[in-house]
Amino acid sequence: MDNKELRALSPKELDERLAELRQKLFDLNRKKAVGSLENPLEVKGVRKEIARAETIKRERELGAKK
């Protein structure tokens, strides 16, 4: 998902997406520890997407306070 798609999500949908991404990161890290991870760069991509979603969530919080 890119920034436009993340910004189009409602706050509830954004929280659900964050939960999905965190679960995916957990699964990827577990596979990495076991040695069965096929694409190690996928971990980096998921971490970046989590950061994007957290940034958008924080922007909304700060925008609501103004």
C-alpha distances in whole Angstrom, upper triangle without the diagonal:
4,7,8,6,7,10,11,11,14,16,16,13,11,14,14,10,12,15,13,11,15,16,14,15,19,19,18,21,23,23,23,26,28,27,25,22,21,19,19,16,14,15,14,11,10,13,11,8,10,12,10,10,13,14,13,15,18,18,18,21,23,22,24,27,28
4,6,5,6,9,10,11,15,16,18,15,13,16,16,13,14,17,16,14,17,19,17,18,21,22,21,23,26,25,25,28,30,29,28,24,24,21,21,17,16,17,15,12,12,13,11,8,11,12,9,10,13,13,11,14,17,16,17,20,21,21,23,25,26
4,5,5,6,9,10,13,14,16,14,12,15,16,13,14,17,17,15,18,20,19,19,23,24,23,24,27,28,27,30,32,32,31,27,27,23,23,20,18,19,17,14,14,14,11,9,11,11,7,8,11,10,8,12,14,12,13,17,18,17,19,22,22
4,5,5,6,9,12,14,16,14,12,16,17,14,16,19,18,17,20,23,21,22,25,26,25,27,30,30,30,33,35,35,33,30,29,26,26,23,21,22,20,17,17,18,15,12,15,14,11,11,14,13,10,13,16,14,14,18,19,17,19,22,22
4,5,5,7,10,13,14,11,10,14,14,11,13,16,16,15,18,20,19,20,23,24,23,26,28,28,29,32,33,33,31,28,27,25,25,22,20,21,20,16,15,17,15,12,13,14,11,10,14,14,11,13,16,15,15,18,20,19,20,23,24
4,5,5,9,10,12,9,7,11,11,9,10,14,13,13,15,18,17,18,21,22,22,24,26,27,27,30,32,32,30,27,27,24,24,21,19,19,18,15,14,15,13,9,11,11,8,7,10,10,8,9,13,12,12,15,17,16,18,21,22
4,5,8,9,12,10,8,12,14,12,13,16,17,16,18,21,21,21,24,26,25,27,30,30,31,33,35,35,34,30,31,28,27,25,22,22,21,18,17,18,15,13,13,13,10,8,11,10,7,9,12,10,9,13,15,13,15,18,19
4,7,9,12,9,9,13,14,12,14,17,17,17,20,22,22,23,26,27,27,29,31,32,32,35,37,37,35,32,32,29,29,27,24,24,23,20,19,20,18,15,16,16,13,11,14,14,10,12,15,13,12,15,17,16,16,20,21
4,6,8,6,6,9,10,9,11,14,14,15,17,19,19,21,23,24,25,27,29,30,30,33,34,35,33,30,30,28,28,26,23,23,23,20,18,19,18,14,14,15,13,10,13,13,10,10,14,14,12,14,17,16,16,20,21
4,5,5,6,9,10,10,12,14,15,16,18,20,21,22,24,26,27,28,30,31,32,34,36,37,35,32,33,31,31,29,26,25,25,22,20,21,20,17,16,17,15,12,13,14,11,10,13,13,11,13,16,15,14,18,19
4,5,5,6,9,10,11,12,14,15,16,18,20,21,23,24,26,27,29,30,31,33,35,36,34,32,33,31,30,28,25,24,24,22,19,20,19,16,15,16,14,10,11,13,10,8,11,12,9,10,14,13,12,15,18
4,5,5,6,9,10,11,13,14,15,17,19,20,21,23,24,26,27,29,30,32,33,35,33,31,32,30,30,28,25,24,25,22,20,20,20,17,15,17,16,12,13,15,13,10,14,15,12,13,17,17,15,18,21
4,5,5,6,9,10,10,12,14,15,16,18,20,21,22,24,26,27,28,30,32,33,31,28,29,27,27,26,22,22,23,20,17,18,18,15,14,16,14,11,13,15,12,11,15,16,14,15,19,18,18,21,23
4,5,5,6,9,10,10,12,14,15,16,18,20,21,22,24,26,27,28,30,31,30,27,28,26,25,23,20,20,20,17,15,15,15,12,10,12,11,7,9,11,9,8,11,13,11,13,16,16,16,19,21
4,5,5,6,9,10,11,12,14,15,17,18,20,21,23,24,26,27,29,30,29,26,28,26,25,24,21,20,20,18,15,15,16,13,11,13,12,9,9,12,11,8,12,14,12,13,16,17,17,19,22
4,5,5,6,9,10,11,12,14,15,17,18,20,21,23,24,26,27,29,27,25,26,25,24,23,20,19,20,18,15,16,17,13,12,14,14,11,12,15,14,12,15,17,16,17,20,21,20,23,25
4,5,5,6,9,10,10,12,14,15,16,18,20,21,22,24,26,27,25,22,23,22,21,20,17,16,17,15,11,13,13,10,9,12,11,8,10,13,12,11,15,16,16,17,20,21,21,23,26
4,5,5,6,9,10,10,12,14,15,16,18,20,21,22,24,25,24,22,23,21,20,19,16,15,15,14,10,11,12,9,6,9,10,7,8,11,11,10,13,15,15,16,19,20,20,22,25
4,5,5,6,9,10,11,12,14,15,17,18,20,21,23,24,23,21,23,21,21,20,17,15,17,16,12,12,14,12,9,13,13,11,11,15,15,13,16,18,18,18,21,23,22,24,27
4,6,5,6,9,10,11,12,14,15,17,18,20,21,22,21,18,20,19,19,18,15,14,16,14,10,12,14,11,10,13,14,11,13,16,16,15,18,20,20,21,24,25,25,27,30
4,5,5,6,9,10,10,12,14,15,16,18,20,21,19,17,18,16,16,15,12,10,12,10,7,8,10,8,6,10,11,10,11,14,15,14,17,19,19,20,23,24,25,27,29
4,5,5,6,9,10,10,12,14,15,16,18,20,19,17,19,17,16,16,13,11,12,12,8,8,11,10,7,11,13,11,11,15,16,15,17,20,20,20,23,25,25,27,29
4,5,5,6,9,10,11,12,14,15,17,18,17,15,18,17,16,17,13,12,14,14,10,11,14,13,11,14,16,14,15,18,19,18,20,23,23,24,26,28,28,30,33
4,5,5,6,9,10,11,12,14,15,16,15,12,14,13,13,13,10,9,12,11,8,10,13,11,10,14,15,14,16,19,19,19,21,24,24,25,28,29,30,32,34
4,5,5,6,8,10,10,12,14,15,14,12,14,13,11,12,9,6,9,10,6,7,11,10,9,12,14,14,15,18,19,19,21,23,24,25,27,29,29,31,33
4,5,5,6,9,10,11,13,14,14,12,15,15,13,14,12,9,12,13,10,11,14,14,12,15,18,17,17,20,22,21,22,25,26,26,29,31,31,32,35
4,5,5,6,9,10,11,12,11,10,13,13,12,14,11,10,13,14,11,12,16,15,14,18,20,19,20,23,24,23,25,28,29,29,32,33,34,35,38
4,5,5,6,9,10,10,9,7,10,9,9,10,8,6,10,11,9,11,14,14,14,16,19,19,19,22,24,24,25,28,29,29,32,33,34,36,38
4,5,5,6,9,10,10,8,12,11,9,11,10,7,11,13,11,11,15,15,14,17,19,20,20,22,24,24,25,28,29,30,32,34,35,36,38
4,5,5,6,9,9,9,12,13,12,14,13,11,14,16,14,15,18,19,17,20,23,22,23,26,27,27,28,31,32,32,34,37,37,38,41
4,5,5,6,5,5,9,10,10,13,11,10,14,15,14,15,19,19,19,21,24,24,24,27,29,29,30,33,34,34,36,38,39,41,43
4,5,5,6,5,9,9,8,11,11,9,12,14,14,14,17,19,18,20,23,23,24,26,28,29,30,32,34,34,36,38,39,40,43
4,5,8,8,12,13,11,14,14,12,15,18,17,17,20,21,20,22,25,26,26,28,30,30,31,34,35,35,37,40,41,42,44
4,6,8,11,13,12,16,16,14,18,20,19,19,23,24,23,25,28,28,28,31,33,33,34,37,38,38,40,42,43,44,47
4,6,9,11,10,14,14,13,16,19,18,19,22,23,23,25,28,28,29,31,33,33,35,37,39,39,41,43,44,45,48
4,6,9,10,13,13,13,16,18,17,19,22,22,23,25,27,27,29,31,33,33,35,37,38,39,41,43,44,45,47
4,6,6,10,9,10,13,14,14,16,18,19,19,22,24,24,25,28,29,30,32,34,35,36,38,39,41,42,44
4,6,9,9,11,13,14,15,17,19,19,21,23,24,25,27,29,30,31,33,35,36,37,39,40,42,44,45
4,5,6,8,10,11,12,14,15,16,18,20,21,22,24,26,27,28,30,32,33,35,36,37,39,41,43
4,5,6,8,9,11,12,14,15,17,18,20,21,22,24,26,27,28,30,32,33,34,36,38,39,41
4,5,5,7,9,10,11,13,15,16,17,19,20,21,23,25,26,27,29,31,32,33,35,37,38
4,5,5,6,9,10,11,12,14,15,17,18,20,21,23,24,26,27,29,30,32,33,35,37
4,5,5,6,9,10,11,12,14,16,17,18,20,21,23,24,26,27,29,30,32,33,35
4,6,5,6,9,10,11,12,14,15,17,19,20,21,23,25,26,27,29,31,32,33
4,5,5,6,9,10,11,12,14,15,17,18,20,21,23,25,26,27,29,31,32
4,5,5,6,9,10,11,12,14,15,16,18,20,21,23,24,26,27,29,31
4,5,5,6,9,10,11,12,14,15,16,18,20,21,23,24,26,27,29
4,5,5,6,9,10,10,12,14,15,16,19,20,21,22,24,26,27
4,5,5,6,9,10,11,12,14,15,17,19,20,21,23,25,26
4,5,5,6,9,10,10,12,14,15,17,18,20,21,23,25
4,5,5,6,9,10,10,12,14,15,16,18,20,21,23
4,5,5,6,9,10,11,13,14,15,16,19,20,22
4,5,5,6,9,10,11,13,14,15,17,19,21
4,5,5,6,9,10,11,12,14,15,17,19
4,5,5,6,9,10,11,12,14,16,17
4,5,5,6,9,10,10,12,15,16
4,5,5,6,9,10,11,13,15
4,5,5,6,8,10,11,13
4,5,5,6,9,10,11
4,5,5,6,9,10
4,5,5,7,9
4,5,5,7
4,5,5
4,6
4
